Protein backbone atom coordinates (compact mmCIF):
# COMPACT_ATOMS: atom_id res chain seq x y z
CA UNK A 1 0.00 0.00 0.00
CA UNK A 2 2.94 2.34 0.54
CA UNK A 3 3.42 2.77 -3.22
CA UNK A 4 -0.09 4.23 -3.61
CA UNK A 5 -0.47 7.93 -3.07
CA UNK A 6 -2.66 9.37 -0.32
CA UNK A 7 -5.42 10.47 -2.66
CA UNK A 8 -5.92 6.90 -3.86
CA UNK A 9 -5.84 5.50 -0.30
CA UNK A 10 -8.62 7.66 1.13
CA UNK A 11 -11.69 6.13 -0.59
CA UNK A 12 -10.66 2.58 0.34
CA UNK A 13 -10.00 3.55 3.94
CA UNK A 14 -13.25 5.50 4.27
CA UNK A 15 -15.17 2.52 2.88
CA UNK A 16 -13.65 0.22 5.53
CA UNK A 17 -14.63 2.68 8.26
CA UNK A 18 -18.18 3.00 6.91
CA UNK A 19 -18.59 -0.79 6.66
CA UNK A 20 -18.76 -1.08 10.47
CA UNK A 21 -22.33 -1.80 11.64
CA UNK A 22 -24.16 0.91 13.59
CA UNK A 23 -24.23 -1.21 16.77
CA UNK A 24 -20.53 -2.02 16.59
CA UNK A 25 -19.75 1.63 15.78
CA UNK A 26 -21.59 2.85 18.93
CA UNK A 27 -19.80 0.29 21.09
CA UNK A 28 -16.45 1.16 19.51
CA UNK A 29 -17.07 4.90 19.91
CA UNK A 30 -17.79 4.46 23.63
CA UNK A 31 -14.59 2.43 24.10
CA UNK A 32 -12.59 5.03 22.19
CA UNK A 33 -14.03 7.87 24.31
CA UNK A 34 -13.15 5.98 27.50
CA UNK A 35 -9.59 5.46 26.28
CA UNK A 36 -9.14 9.15 25.46
CA UNK A 37 -10.61 10.16 28.84
CA UNK A 38 -8.06 7.89 30.58
CA UNK A 39 -5.08 9.88 29.29
CA UNK A 40 -3.37 12.10 31.92
CA UNK A 41 -3.07 14.99 29.44
CA UNK A 42 -6.86 15.03 29.02
CA UNK A 43 -7.40 14.80 32.77
CA UNK A 44 -5.19 17.82 33.47
CA UNK A 45 -6.33 19.87 30.46
CA UNK A 46 -8.37 23.04 30.87
CA UNK A 47 -9.11 23.54 27.16
CA UNK A 48 -9.70 20.63 24.77
CA UNK A 49 -10.21 20.94 21.04
CA UNK A 50 -12.21 18.12 19.51
CA UNK A 51 -14.33 17.65 16.40
CA UNK A 52 -17.88 16.74 15.41
CA UNK A 53 -18.00 13.36 13.62
CA UNK A 54 -18.38 13.47 9.85
CA UNK A 55 -18.33 10.78 7.19
CA UNK A 56 -18.07 7.77 9.50
CA UNK A 57 -15.47 9.31 11.82
CA UNK A 58 -15.57 8.13 15.43
CA UNK A 59 -18.37 9.91 17.29
CA UNK A 60 -16.90 11.60 20.36
CA UNK A 61 -20.17 13.02 21.74
CA UNK A 62 -19.82 10.93 24.93
CA UNK A 63 -16.36 12.43 25.43
CA UNK A 64 -17.74 15.93 24.88
CA UNK A 65 -20.47 15.42 27.50
CA UNK A 66 -18.00 14.09 30.10
CA UNK A 67 -15.48 16.88 29.46
CA UNK A 68 -18.20 19.54 29.61
CA UNK A 69 -19.56 18.12 32.87
CA UNK A 70 -16.00 18.21 34.28
CA UNK A 71 -15.83 21.95 33.56
CA UNK A 72 -13.37 21.71 30.68
CA UNK A 73 -13.59 24.33 27.93
CA UNK A 74 -14.39 22.65 24.62
CA UNK A 75 -13.56 24.14 21.26
CA UNK A 76 -13.99 22.82 17.75
CA UNK A 77 -12.47 23.54 14.34
CA UNK A 78 -13.93 26.02 11.89
CA UNK A 79 -12.46 25.68 8.40
CA UNK A 80 -12.32 28.96 6.52
CA UNK A 81 -11.44 29.99 3.00
CA UNK A 82 -7.76 29.98 2.19
CA UNK A 83 -7.07 26.74 4.06
CA UNK A 84 -7.16 28.34 7.50
CA UNK A 85 -8.61 26.56 10.53
CA UNK A 86 -9.73 28.39 13.66
CA UNK A 87 -10.63 27.02 17.08
CA UNK A 88 -14.01 28.27 18.32
CA UNK A 89 -15.83 27.58 21.57
CA UNK A 90 -19.63 27.65 21.23
CA UNK A 91 -21.37 29.93 23.72
CA UNK A 92 -24.18 27.40 24.11
CA UNK A 93 -24.68 23.79 23.10
CA UNK A 94 -26.79 24.73 20.10
CA UNK A 95 -24.30 27.18 18.59
CA UNK A 96 -23.39 24.86 15.69
CA UNK A 97 -24.05 25.10 11.97
CA UNK A 98 -22.98 23.24 8.85
CA UNK A 99 -19.71 24.85 7.82
CA UNK A 100 -17.30 24.35 4.96
CA UNK A 101 -17.56 20.83 3.52
CA UNK A 102 -20.87 20.25 5.40
CA UNK A 103 -19.12 19.57 8.72
CA UNK A 104 -20.93 20.64 11.90
CA UNK A 105 -18.89 23.57 13.28
CA UNK A 106 -19.36 26.32 15.86
CA UNK A 107 -21.38 29.23 14.49
CA UNK A 108 -18.84 32.10 14.37
CA UNK A 109 -21.39 34.73 15.49
CA UNK A 110 -22.32 32.68 18.57
CA UNK A 111 -18.89 31.33 19.48
CA UNK A 112 -15.67 32.63 20.95
CA UNK A 113 -12.28 32.38 19.21
CA UNK A 114 -9.70 30.31 21.12
CA UNK A 115 -6.04 31.09 20.33
CA UNK A 116 -4.09 27.92 19.38
CA UNK A 117 -1.61 28.48 22.24
CA UNK A 118 -4.49 28.26 24.76
CA UNK A 119 -5.40 24.69 23.75
CA UNK A 120 -4.04 21.99 26.06
CA UNK A 121 -5.21 18.90 24.13
CA UNK A 122 -6.25 18.53 20.49
CA UNK A 123 -8.19 15.47 19.40
CA UNK A 124 -7.62 14.92 15.70
CA UNK A 125 -9.71 12.73 13.35
CA UNK A 126 -7.84 10.29 11.10
CA UNK A 127 -8.71 8.53 7.86
CA UNK A 128 -5.74 6.27 8.65
CA UNK A 129 -2.64 6.20 10.84
CA UNK A 130 0.54 4.19 11.25
CA UNK A 131 2.62 2.95 14.19
CA UNK A 132 4.81 6.08 13.94
CA UNK A 133 1.71 8.15 14.80
CA UNK A 134 1.51 9.74 11.39
CA UNK A 135 -2.04 10.35 10.20
CA UNK A 136 -3.83 10.54 6.93
CA UNK A 137 -6.50 13.22 7.03
CA UNK A 138 -9.33 14.08 4.65
CA UNK A 139 -6.90 15.87 2.33
CA UNK A 140 -7.45 19.56 3.00
CA UNK A 141 -4.35 19.98 5.17
CA UNK A 142 -6.19 22.11 7.75
CA UNK A 143 -4.85 20.19 10.77
CA UNK A 144 -1.36 19.97 9.24
CA UNK A 145 -1.22 23.77 9.14
CA UNK A 146 -3.00 24.28 12.49
CA UNK A 147 -1.16 21.85 14.78
CA UNK A 148 2.26 23.59 14.58
CA UNK A 149 0.56 26.77 15.90
CA UNK A 150 -0.54 24.92 19.04
CA UNK A 151 2.71 25.13 20.94
CA UNK A 152 2.49 23.20 24.18
CA UNK A 153 -0.60 21.22 23.12
CA UNK A 154 -0.79 17.43 23.31
CA UNK A 155 -2.26 15.94 20.12
CA UNK A 156 -4.30 12.73 20.14
CA UNK A 157 -5.48 11.03 16.95
CA UNK A 158 -8.90 9.40 17.27
CA UNK A 159 -9.40 6.35 15.06
CA UNK A 160 -10.71 2.82 14.87
CA UNK A 161 -8.02 0.16 15.09
CA UNK A 162 -9.03 -1.06 11.62
CA UNK A 163 -7.69 2.25 10.25
CA UNK A 164 -4.09 1.34 11.15
CA UNK A 165 -1.69 0.84 8.25
CA UNK A 166 1.83 -0.55 8.40
CA UNK A 167 3.20 2.65 6.91
CA UNK A 168 1.85 5.85 5.41
CA UNK A 169 3.39 7.89 2.62
CA UNK A 170 4.77 11.05 4.23
CA UNK A 171 4.08 14.50 2.86
CA UNK A 172 6.10 17.68 3.40
CA UNK A 173 3.59 19.19 5.88
CA UNK A 174 2.58 16.01 7.69
CA UNK A 175 2.63 16.38 11.47
CA UNK A 176 3.32 13.42 13.73
CA UNK A 177 0.80 13.21 16.58
CA UNK A 178 1.78 12.72 20.22
CA UNK A 179 -0.54 9.70 20.55
CA UNK A 180 -3.19 7.77 18.65
CA UNK A 181 -6.15 6.33 20.56
CA UNK A 182 -8.22 3.48 19.22
CA UNK A 183 -10.91 1.41 20.87
CA UNK A 184 -8.29 -1.28 21.56
CA UNK A 185 -5.02 0.47 22.48
CA UNK A 186 -2.76 3.50 22.44
CA UNK A 187 -0.14 4.03 19.76
Helices and strands as residue ranges (DSSP letters): H 6-18, H 22-37, H 40-44, E 47-50, H 61-69, E 73-79, G 81-83, E 85-90, E 96-98, G 100-102, E 104-106, G 108-110, E 111-114, G 116-118, E 121-125, E 128-130, E 135-136, H 142-146, G 147-149, E 154-158, G 161-163, E 164-165, E 179-181
